[in-house]
Amino acid sequence: LTDVYSSSPALGRYFRSAQVVHFSNENSTVFYQLEFSVPPATEGFMENTMNPDFIRNVLRQNIYDED
């Protein structure tokens, strides 16, 4: 995850770290905590760039690009 987000054109400059919060072998589930450093309030920044769907889609696109 660190490589994915630190090299992202959209999020790389804001990305700081990724940590595993919880891992379950039982159902192959991993919960991560992503840390970003965001600029002072900019109109639409949190709603658009830091939108959870947008952040997930950066990872999803990286997975698709590797296939």
C-alpha positions in Angstrom: 0.0 0.0 0.0 2.8 2.4 0.8 4.1 2.1 -2.8 0.6 2.4 -4.3 -0.3 5.6 -2.5 3.1 7.3 -2.4 3.5 6.9 -6.2 -0.1 8.0 -6.9 -0.2 11.2 -9.0 -3.4 12.3 -7.1 -2.5 11.3 -3.5 1.3 10.9 -3.4 2.1 14.3 -2.1 -0.4 13.9 0.8 0.3 10.3 1.7 2.3 9.7 4.9 1.9 6.0 6.0 -0.1 2.8 6.0 -0.4 0.4 8.9 -2.2 -2.9 9.4 -4.7 -2.5 12.1 -6.3 -6.0 12.1 -5.6 -9.2 10.1 -7.9 -12.2 10.1 -6.7 -15.5 8.7 -10.2 -16.9 9.1 -11.8 -14.8 6.3 -8.7 -13.2 4.7 -9.7 -9.7 5.9 -7.2 -6.9 6.5 -8.0 -3.5 8.0 -5.6 -0.7 7.2 -5.1 2.7 8.6 -3.9 5.2 6.0 -2.5 8.5 7.1 -2.5 11.6 4.9 -1.3 15.1 5.6 -3.8 17.5 4.1 -3.4 21.1 3.2 -5.4 23.8 5.0 -9.1 23.8 4.2 -9.5 24.1 0.4 -13.0 24.1 -1.1 -13.9 20.6 -2.2 -10.6 19.0 -1.2 -11.9 16.8 1.6 -15.1 16.0 -0.3 -13.4 15.1 -3.5 -9.7 14.1 -3.1 -10.0 12.6 0.4 -13.3 10.9 -0.4 -13.1 7.3 0.8 -14.4 6.1 -2.6 -11.7 8.0 -4.4 -9.0 6.6 -2.1 -10.3 3.0 -2.7 -10.4 3.6 -6.4 -6.7 4.6 -6.4 -5.9 1.1 -5.0 -8.4 -0.6 -7.3 -6.9 1.1 -10.4 -3.4 -0.1 -9.3 -4.7 -3.7 -9.0 -6.3 -3.5 -12.5 -3.1 -2.0 -14.0 -1.0 -4.9 -12.7 -3.2 -7.5 -14.5 
